[in-house]
Amino acid sequence: MVLRANAGRLLVHQIAAGIATEAASLARGFRGPGSLARGDQLVRAALSVTSNISEGCGRGTVGEFRQFLRYARGSAHEVRSQLQIARQLDPRHASRCKTLESRTTLVIKLLGRLHDNPPPDR
């Protein structure tokens, strides 16, 4: 059976793409020692979430789809961790970081649901 899923139509992908965009914007404002590396890591992890969802949709089987959702979930946990650290190091960005953390937690939950209930084979 072949999985037919369109990443762009998945709510989790849409939310994750918004987080990646906002994370890139936030990272430009990081200051202090290690700020470039922290910003780069945050952006790479956020982009990895959307990339893995997309790649899973393109793989064609439910098993591969689920594997890439697990990769995406791991990257989402990394995003949340980077945001928590950024919030502690730079209180100016605390509100934005907290909002992104909450949205990332939603992505983690949605990925779990999608993993357990993938789109039907066609």
N, C-alpha and C positions, 0 to 999 in steps of 0.2 A: 504494500500500500504506500502511496505517496502523500506526504503531508503538503497541503496547500495553505500557506499562511502568508499574509502580507503584513510585514512589520509596521508599515505606516498606518495601518488601520487598528493596530493594537493600542489600547489605552496606556498600557505600561510603557510602550515604546515612546509614545507622545510625551508622557510625563518625564521619562528619563532624558529625552532630547532637550526638554525645557531646563532640566537640572544641569545638563552639560553646558548649555548656553549661559546660564546664570553663573555656574562655577567658573567659566572662563572670564566672565566679567568681574566676578569677585576676586579672582586670583591676580588680576592686574593691579588691584589695590593693596596687595600684601606688601608689608615693609619689614625691614630688619634682617638680621642674619638668617640665612637659609630660606628667605622668602621666595626666591625664584624656584628653588627645588621643591618647596612645599606647594607652590602654585602649580608647577608643572605636574607633580604627582596627582594633585586633586583633579586637574583637567584630564589627564590621561586615564585615570580611573573612571571618571564620569563618562568619557567617550567610550570606554570599554563596555560599559553597561549597554548602551545603545547598539554598539557594534556587534556584541555577542547575541543580542536579541535578533538583529537583522541576519546575522550569519546562521543562527539556528533556524530561522524561517526558510532560508535558502538551501538548507541541507537536504530536505526532502523526506526524512523519516521522523517518526515521533521520538524514537530513542535519541537520535542526534539532536533534535529540537530540545529535548529535556536536558541533555548534557550542556548545551550552550546556555540554557536558562540558568543552570547551576553556576556556570562561569560568570554570567551577568550578576547573579546574586552575590557571588564573592566580591566582585568589583563594587557593587553597591555598598556592601559592608565597609569596603576600603574607603569609599567616598564619605560615608558617615563618620568614620574614624578621623579622616583628614579634616573634616569640618569641625569636629569636636576640638581637635588640636588648634585649628585656626581661631576658633572662638576664644579659647583660653589665652592664646598668645597675643591676640589683637582685639580687645574689647570693642573697638570702633565698629567691627564687623559682626558683633555678637548677634544682632537681630537677624541679619541676612543669613548667617550661618545656621541659626536655630531654625529658620524657615526652611532652608534647604535640607537640614537634617530630618525634619518632619516629612518633607516630600520624599526623601530617600527611603525613609522607613516605609512609606506607602508603597514605593516601588518594590521593596523587598517582599512585602506582603502580597502584592499583585503577582510577582514572579513565582511565589510559592503556589498561589492558586492556579496560575497558568500551567505550571509544571504538573500539578495534580490533575488538571482538566485541560489538556491541549486541544487545539482545534481538531475537528474530525478529519480523518483521512478521506481522500476523494479518489 
